[in-house]
Amino acid sequence: MWNLSESAINNLVALPETGMSFQLVEATVWGKSTPMLILNSEHAIDLGQAELTVGDDPATILRNGLRVIEVLKLDIV
C-alpha cells in the first residue's frame, strides 16, 4: 500500500468515486501502466497482479471482486 502525496490526493478528490470511499484508476508506475485501487483518495494499492477482466456481467464482477480481495490480503503496508 502506498501513501499518496498531497498533490495526488488533491487530484483524486476532484474525480468521482467508483464506489463508497474508493476509486479504480489506471496509473503509470515506473513507466508501466497498472490498475490501482485508491482508498479515501489517500492510499493506493497496485492491482496489476490481480488479472482483472473487463465486463459488466455479474460473474465477471464477482470474480474481479474476489481477485481484489486476494490482493488486499497479500498487500504489505
C-alpha positions in Angstrom: 0.0 0.0 0.0 1.3 3.4 -0.9 0.6 6.7 0.8 -0.1 9.3 -1.8 1.3 12.9 -1.9 -0.8 16.0 -1.2 -0.9 16.8 -4.9 -2.1 13.3 -5.8 -4.7 13.5 -3.1 -6.0 16.8 -4.4 -6.2 15.4 -8.0 -8.1 12.4 -6.8 -10.6 14.3 -4.7 -11.6 16.2 -7.8 -12.5 12.9 -9.6 -15.8 10.9 -9.0 -15.6 7.8 -6.8 -16.1 4.4 -8.3 -17.8 3.3 -5.1 -18.2 4.5 -1.5 -14.7 5.8 -0.5 -12.8 4.1 -3.3 -11.7 4.8 -6.9 -10.3 2.4 -9.5 -7.8 4.3 -11.7 -5.1 3.5 -14.3 -1.8 4.9 -13.2 1.8 4.8 -14.6 4.2 3.4 -12.1 7.9 3.3 -13.1 6.9 3.6 -16.7 4.3 0.8 -16.6 0.6 1.3 -16.8 -1.2 -0.5 -14.0 -4.7 -0.6 -12.4 -4.8 0.9 -8.9 -7.3 0.8 -6.1 -7.4 4.1 -4.3 -8.9 4.2 -0.8 -10.2 7.5 0.6 -8.1 9.4 -2.0 -5.1 8.7 0.3 -3.8 5.2 -0.2 -3.1 3.3 -3.4 -2.9 -0.5 -3.9 -1.4 -1.9 -7.1 -3.9 -4.3 -8.7 -1.6 -5.3 -11.6 -1.2 -8.9 -10.2 -5.0 -9.3 -9.8 -5.5 -10.0 -13.5 -8.9 -8.2 -13.7 -11.2 -9.0 -16.6 -13.2 -6.4 -18.5 -17.0 -6.9 -18.3 -20.2 -6.0 -16.6 -21.9 -9.3 -16.2 -22.4 -10.5 -12.6 -19.9 -13.4 -12.9 -17.1 -11.1 -14.1 -17.9 -8.5 -11.4 -17.8 -11.2 -8.7 -14.6 -12.8 -10.0 -12.9 -9.4 -10.1 -14.1 -8.6 -6.6 -12.6 -11.9 -5.3 -9.3 -11.1 -7.0 -9.2 -7.7 -5.5 -9.8 -9.2 -2.0 -6.9 -11.7 -2.6 -4.6 -8.8 -3.5 -5.7 -6.9 -0.3 -4.8 -10.0 1.8 -1.4 -10.2 0.2 -0.6 -6.5 0.3 2.2 -5.4 2.7 1.6 -2.0 4.3 
